[in-house]
Amino acid sequence: MRLSPDDGNSYSEPAISPDGGFVAYISDRSGDDQLWLQQVGGGDPIQLTHSTESVSFPSFFPDGRRILY
């Protein structure tokens, strides 16, 4: 299933949750590189960060409840 739209924005550094239900990724769809979360089954993505600092390399904790970046 394609999770990133073909809309001209960047989508990179995907991390899949341990249960396979979510993908965290970095995207500039809001203007700057930010951390986003997308449910694999569909739905709207959620912007998790609104940072002025660099956001990169998301990784799920083993319990799948937190994301380190």
Contacts in CASP RR format, 6 or more apart in sequence:
PFRMAT RR
TARGET T0000
AUTHOR 0000-0000-0000
METHOD contacts of the structure
MODEL  1
MRLSPDDGNSYSEPAISPDGGFVAYISDRSGDDQLWLQQVGGGDPIQLTH
STESVSFPSFFPDGRRILY
1 40 0 8 1.000
1 41 0 8 1.000
3 11 0 8 1.000
3 14 0 8 1.000
3 23 0 8 1.000
3 25 0 8 1.000
3 38 0 8 1.000
3 40 0 8 1.000
4 11 0 8 1.000
4 25 0 8 1.000
4 27 0 8 1.000
7 29 0 8 1.000
9 27 0 8 1.000
9 28 0 8 1.000
9 29 0 8 1.000
10 26 0 8 1.000
10 27 0 8 1.000
10 28 0 8 1.000
10 33 0 8 1.000
11 25 0 8 1.000
11 26 0 8 1.000
11 27 0 8 1.000
11 29 0 8 1.000
12 25 0 8 1.000
12 26 0 8 1.000
12 27 0 8 1.000
13 25 0 8 1.000
13 26 0 8 1.000
13 56 0 8 1.000
13 57 0 8 1.000
13 58 0 8 1.000
14 23 0 8 1.000
14 24 0 8 1.000
14 25 0 8 1.000
15 23 0 8 1.000
15 24 0 8 1.000
15 25 0 8 1.000
15 58 0 8 1.000
15 59 0 8 1.000
15 60 0 8 1.000
15 67 0 8 1.000
16 22 0 8 1.000
16 23 0 8 1.000
16 60 0 8 1.000
17 23 0 8 1.000
17 24 0 8 1.000
17 60 0 8 1.000
17 64 0 8 1.000
18 60 0 8 1.000
18 62 0 8 1.000
18 63 0 8 1.000
18 64 0 8 1.000
19 64 0 8 1.000
20 40 0 8 1.000
21 39 0 8 1.000
21 40 0 8 1.000
21 41 0 8 1.000
22 37 0 8 1.000
22 38 0 8 1.000
22 39 0 8 1.000
22 40 0 8 1.000
22 60 0 8 1.000
23 37 0 8 1.000
23 38 0 8 1.000
23 40 0 8 1.000
24 35 0 8 1.000
24 36 0 8 1.000
24 37 0 8 1.000
24 38 0 8 1.000
24 48 0 8 1.000
24 58 0 8 1.000
24 60 0 8 1.000
24 67 0 8 1.000
24 69 0 8 1.000
25 35 0 8 1.000
25 36 0 8 1.000
25 38 0 8 1.000
25 58 0 8 1.000
26 33 0 8 1.000
26 34 0 8 1.000
26 35 0 8 1.000
26 36 0 8 1.000
26 55 0 8 1.000
26 56 0 8 1.000
26 58 0 8 1.000
27 33 0 8 1.000
27 34 0 8 1.000
27 36 0 8 1.000
27 45 0 8 1.000
28 34 0 8 1.000
29 36 0 8 1.000
30 47 0 8 1.000
32 51 0 8 1.000
32 52 0 8 1.000
33 54 0 8 1.000
33 55 0 8 1.000
33 56 0 8 1.000
34 47 0 8 1.000
34 48 0 8 1.000
34 49 0 8 1.000
34 50 0 8 1.000
34 51 0 8 1.000
34 55 0 8 1.000
35 47 0 8 1.000
35 48 0 8 1.000
35 49 0 8 1.000
35 55 0 8 1.000
35 58 0 8 1.000
35 67 0 8 1.000
35 69 0 8 1.000
36 45 0 8 1.000
36 46 0 8 1.000
36 47 0 8 1.000
36 48 0 8 1.000
37 45 0 8 1.000
37 46 0 8 1.000
37 48 0 8 1.000
37 67 0 8 1.000
38 45 0 8 1.000
38 46 0 8 1.000
48 67 0 8 1.000
49 55 0 8 1.000
49 69 0 8 1.000
55 69 0 8 1.000
56 69 0 8 1.000
57 69 0 8 1.000
58 67 0 8 1.000
58 68 0 8 1.000
58 69 0 8 1.000
59 67 0 8 1.000
59 68 0 8 1.000
59 69 0 8 1.000
60 66 0 8 1.000
60 67 0 8 1.000
60 68 0 8 1.000
61 67 0 8 1.000
61 68 0 8 1.000
END
